[in-house]
Amino acid sequence: QVPLVESGGGLAQAGGSLRLSCAASTIFTINDMGWYRQAPGKQRELVAIITESGTTRYADSVKGRFTISRDSAKNTVYLQMNSLKPEDTAVYYCMAETIYENWGQGTQVTVSS
C-alpha cells in the first residue's frame, strides 16, 4: 500500500475554484494517477486521469472546467477545478497505480449555490 496524502478540499461557491493535491510516498514507478469522486448515495466515478506520459482523460461532466496535471519527480498529482457547480459536491479520492491501485482517504469538496 502506497501512502497518498491529499489536500486542498473545502468549501467553495458556485463559479469558484479549488485545487486538490495528492502526494504519493513510494520508491516504485507510478503509472496512472487520477481523481475519482463519490457523492452521497452515488457510486464512485472517474473525474480525471493522467498517464505517466501525460495523456489525460476527463469525465464529460468536468471537461473544460477541471484540469489534471502531475509532477512525476514529486509523485504528485493535481486537480485544478474551476467554474465549480453544486453537483461537483463529493468526496474526492486520489488514485495512484503501481502494481496495485492505491487510494487516498478522500477530501471533501462542497460547492454552495
C-alpha positions as CSV (number, residue, x, y, z in Angstrom):
1,Q,0.0,0.0,0.0
2,V,1.4,3.4,-1.1
3,P,0.5,6.2,1.3
4,L,-1.3,9.1,-0.5
5,V,-1.7,12.4,1.2
6,E,-4.5,14.6,-0.2
7,S,-5.0,18.3,0.4
8,G,-7.0,21.2,-0.9
9,G,-10.6,20.3,-0.4
10,G,-13.1,22.6,1.2
11,L,-16.0,24.8,0.6
12,A,-16.4,27.0,-2.5
13,Q,-19.2,29.0,-4.0
14,A,-20.7,28.1,-7.4
15,G,-18.4,29.5,-10.0
16,G,-15.4,29.4,-7.8
17,S,-12.3,27.4,-7.9
18,L,-10.4,24.8,-5.8
19,R,-7.1,23.0,-6.3
20,L,-6.6,19.5,-5.0
21,S,-3.1,17.9,-4.5
22,C,-2.1,14.4,-3.8
23,A,1.4,13.2,-3.0
24,A,2.4,9.6,-3.1
25,S,5.2,8.3,-0.9
26,T,6.8,5.4,-2.8
27,I,10.0,4.2,-4.5
28,F,8.1,2.3,-7.1
29,T,7.1,3.6,-10.5
30,I,3.7,5.2,-10.7
31,N,1.8,4.6,-13.9
32,D,-1.6,6.3,-14.0
33,M,-2.6,8.9,-11.4
34,G,-6.1,10.2,-11.1
35,W,-9.0,11.6,-9.2
36,Y,-12.4,10.0,-8.5
37,R,-15.3,11.3,-6.6
38,Q,-18.3,9.9,-4.7
39,A,-21.4,11.9,-3.9
40,P,-23.8,10.9,-1.3
41,G,-25.9,8.0,-2.5
42,K,-24.0,7.6,-5.7
43,Q,-21.2,5.3,-6.9
44,R,-17.6,6.4,-7.1
45,E,-16.9,7.8,-10.5
46,L,-13.8,8.8,-12.5
47,V,-13.2,12.5,-12.6
48,A,-9.8,12.7,-14.4
49,I,-6.8,10.5,-15.0
50,I,-3.3,11.2,-16.3
51,T,-0.8,8.6,-17.5
52,E,2.9,8.6,-16.9
53,S,3.4,10.1,-20.3
54,G,0.9,12.9,-19.6
55,T,-2.1,11.7,-21.6
56,T,-5.3,12.9,-19.9
57,R,-8.9,11.7,-19.8
58,Y,-11.8,13.5,-18.2
59,A,-15.4,12.7,-17.3
60,D,-17.7,14.6,-19.7
61,S,-19.2,16.4,-16.7
62,V,-15.9,18.2,-15.9
63,K,-14.4,18.7,-19.4
64,G,-13.4,22.3,-19.9
65,R,-13.7,23.1,-16.2
66,F,-11.2,20.8,-14.5
67,T,-7.5,20.3,-15.3
68,I,-5.4,17.4,-14.1
69,S,-1.6,17.6,-14.0
70,R,1.2,15.8,-12.4
71,D,4.8,16.3,-11.2
72,S,6.3,12.9,-11.6
73,A,9.5,14.0,-9.9
74,K,7.4,14.6,-6.8
75,N,5.0,11.8,-7.3
76,T,2.2,14.4,-7.0
77,V,-1.0,14.9,-9.0
78,Y,-3.1,18.0,-9.0
79,L,-6.7,18.8,-9.9
80,Q,-7.5,22.4,-10.7
81,M,-11.3,22.8,-10.5
82,N,-12.8,25.9,-12.0
83,S,-16.4,27.0,-12.6
84,L,-17.5,24.8,-9.8
85,K,-21.1,23.7,-9.7
86,P,-23.1,22.4,-6.7
87,E,-23.2,19.0,-8.4
88,D,-19.4,18.8,-8.0
89,T,-20.0,18.3,-4.3
90,A,-18.5,15.0,-3.3
91,V,-15.6,13.3,-1.6
92,Y,-12.7,13.3,-4.0
93,Y,-10.3,10.4,-3.9
94,C,-6.8,10.3,-5.3
95,M,-5.6,7.1,-7.0
96,A,-2.0,6.1,-7.9
97,E,-1.3,3.0,-9.8
98,T,1.8,1.0,-9.2
99,I,1.4,-2.8,-9.5
100,Y,-1.8,-2.1,-7.5
101,E,-4.3,0.7,-7.4
102,N,-3.6,2.8,-4.3
103,W,-6.2,5.1,-2.9
104,G,-6.2,8.2,-0.7
105,Q,-8.6,8.6,2.2
106,G,-10.6,11.3,0.4
107,T,-11.1,15.0,0.7
108,Q,-14.5,16.7,0.9
109,V,-15.4,19.3,-1.7
110,T,-18.6,21.2,-1.1
111,V,-19.9,23.7,-3.6
112,S,-22.7,26.0,-2.4
113,S,-25.2,27.6,-4.8
